[in-house]
């Protein structure tokens, strides 16, 4: 057992990282309804920092010490609040610009979601606020603040702890439940508060080291009371492990891939999000996961034909990663990354010349989180064709309009009811999808499937 402070722990040369593990709950002290918990806790911290004889003991914090990393198994909520307190005081006093201060604060990593990790990293680099905009608003105005962050309860909890909420008491007066509301610089004392935090035992706790032998049982107990991961969150974690374990991506590439999955590509689905206004709950997980499942099923058919035994194992609920491991390989993962990168920032509308609309990005039905749009056989082929277009270049309105017209004709007028033959036809055309009219006009198409339809398309182009 060791009496210590947050600053002593995080600045220790023996600790290179404090890692909140994936199985931990989200940052519960920041939940909107915990307004009085924040109010009472922040007042206790404030009192300990301002009165030299008023120490605050936060009891035990225990976790596993690796060679260079501390993984808390209990005390996650208190450690997160203490990290935010140190970050806030350092930011307000201008000390966050000092390399030594930033180096230590950067050791704290929140890994319940990649979005939480990236958000914390961006807080280290937050620009100063010249017009004194409320800090909550200043953070959400930054270009790196993605819409998807509003779905991450840890991030929203951190914002509540930093800026407070608009909740009032019975009077009704605003409840000062955020760092910015309580720790004002009326007396120019941010540097004084920083010195108290980092040079005294005004806020302390007992650090209890747990052996690796004991940690397994603790993990099981904590997981039982921890947060419930969604199917998609479990899938993403397995997917990232898979691409690293089989050597598709190295460690650095896998981290970038995880950040894209959890942050960058989420804007693609945000317009179609599910929302529950009374609870401020939002979700894109169901439609995002459906999109990936469609991609994987078609990869299975492309490789093994319409009777692929793996396709029917890709279910709406996620129980294990084995079916995906049987289908995904290096090429399919690299293709998926290329497709998503080329789609991001663009609004792909897939509509036939006779008015039928295909929803390339799945949608929730009638505002129900449990119900999303499904694809029939033609729509699966349209989905495949849109993915192939994005594989060979970024979305362009003019070139996609021509590709979209050809694609609809090929899918609607296919000779075979099964998917594989038309997918093969699409694969022949797709490398030229960004200049499809010139390609059809100038080239004989060597395709064993749907020859008649391709001849019709060539005649149509030649007649123009």
Secondary structure, DSSP 8 states (H G I E B T S, - for coil): -EEE-HHHHHT-TT-SEEEE-TTS---GGGSGGGHHHHHHHHHHHHHHHH-TT--EEEEEEEEEE-SSEEEEEE-HHHHHHHHHHHHHHHHHHTGGGSHHHHHHHTTEEE-SSHHHHHHHHHHHT----TT---HHHHHHTSTT--GGGGG-HHHHHHHHHHH----B-SS--B---SHHHHS--TTS-HHHHHHHHHHS-SEEEEEEEE-HHHHHHHHHHHHHHS----HHHHHHHHHHHHHHHTTSS-HHHHHHHHHHHHTGGGHHHHTT-EEEGGGTEEE-HHHHHHHHHHHHHHHHHHHH-TT-TTGGG--SS---SHHHHHH--HHHHHHHHHHHHHHTT----EE-TTS-EE-SS--EETTEEEEE----HHHHHHHHHHHHHHHTS---HHHHHHHHHHHHHHHHT-S-SSSHHHHHHHHHHHTTGGGHHHHHHH-----SS-HHHHHHHHHHHHT-
